[in-house]
Amino acid sequence: MTDTTATPSPITARDHAQLLAQMLPALRQFRGKTMVVKYGGNAMTDPALQQAFAEDIVLLQLAGIQPVVVHGGGPQIEAALQRVGKQGQFIQGMRVTDAETMQVVQWVLAGEVQADIVGRIQQAGGRAVGLTGRDGGLIRAQKLRLVDQNNPNLTHDVGQVGDITAIDTRIIQTLQGAGLIPVVSPVGFGPENESYNINADVVAAGLAVALQAEKLLMLSNIPGVLDKQGQLLTELTPQRIDALVADGTISGGMLPKIAGALDAAKAGVNAVHIIDGRAPHAMLLEVLSGQAHGTMIRAQ
């Protein structure tokens, strides 16, 4: 019997040339523009995805885009807390951070996670510099007053969790001017030199606004925001977000992510997308393909 299974044709040089030509409009549109990327989820723990992410960041910079990476580190922090005999606690998606937990957060984020990201970007051919919100006075913060989502008269004490009060972008712009890729850990400082653990999605959104970024990309462990049937919601408006929070579709760790994305969209960031970080080269697909991926957050 003859095998009729079709063999995929190899990609030719002409195919490559056509793909590059299709990217030209996006490259022209974004050249010289800042793009903030929130890096988290499986993309930070799977070796193949880690390499793909670093390569994508370097390629975007080579294409004339100025990427700024803001990273999380929830799984790494949780593992470190367990090693010192502490159990992580969350309220409305925010990690409760006492003084001992704050110490763990700082050394994991800046000492472990950030160093790994910087190293991978440099291994991929880029030049990256790691920062926390303390460096160059980047992120000033105050203690977060977490209002209960069901009772606005009730607040929760989540310890040394910060609410951003000011962002000074000069150190970021200096690094960009030198051709370096900033990698930011979400730790801020207060008026008494105290440290604050700040949600990485909130930091990414705040930096996107302060830098007047063209795009904010939030890498997640899901294809985007899903409805109760598990279907992807390709666009969300403030009204739709309110309804999804009210019925419990958006909850937990997704709350600060959506809030930050919406704040950025309202403040003028042209494109805010939550995309699937589990997909190899998800950023390139979003930025250069000319097609929408994940969930786009609209200001109205």
Stockholm file with secondary structure:
# STOCKHOLM 1.0

chainA/1-300         MTDTTATPSPITARDHAQLLAQMLPALRQFRGKTMVVKYGGNAMTDPALQQAFAEDIVLLQLAGIQPVVVHGGGPQIEAALQRVGKQGQFIQGMRVTDAETMQVVQWVLAGEVQADIVGRIQQAGGRAVGLTGRDGGLIRAQKLRLVDQNNPNLTHDVGQVGDITAIDTRIIQTLQGAGLIPVVSPVGFGPENESYNINADVVAAGLAVALQAEKLLMLSNIPGVLDKQGQLLTELTPQRIDALVADGTISGGMLPKIAGALDAAKAGVNAVHIIDGRAPHAMLLEVLSGQAHGTMIRAQ
#=GR chainA/1-300 SS CCCCCCCCCCCCHHHHHHHHHHHHHHHHHHTTCEEEEEECGGGGTCHHHHHHHHHHHHHHHHTTCEEEEEECCHHHHHHHHHHTTCCCCEETTEECBCHHHHHHHHHHIIIIIHHHHHHHHHHTTCCEEEEETTGGGCEEEEECCEECSSCTTCEECCBSBEEEEEECTHHHHHHHHTTCEEEEESEEECTTSCEEECCHHHHHHHHHHHTTCSEEEEEESSSSCBCTTSCBCCEECHHHHHHHHHTTSSCTTHHHHHHHHHHHHHTTCSEEEEEETTSTTHHHHHHHSSSCCSEEECCC
#=GC SS_cons         CCCCCCCCCCCCHHHHHHHHHHHHHHHHHHTTCEEEEEECGGGGTCHHHHHHHHHHHHHHHHTTCEEEEEECCHHHHHHHHHHTTCCCCEETTEECBCHHHHHHHHHHIIIIIHHHHHHHHHHTTCCEEEEETTGGGCEEEEECCEECSSCTTCEECCBSBEEEEEECTHHHHHHHHTTCEEEEESEEECTTSCEEECCHHHHHHHHHHHTTCSEEEEEESSSSCBCTTSCBCCEECHHHHHHHHHTTSSCTTHHHHHHHHHHHHHTTCSEEEEEETTSTTHHHHHHHSSSCCSEEECCC
//
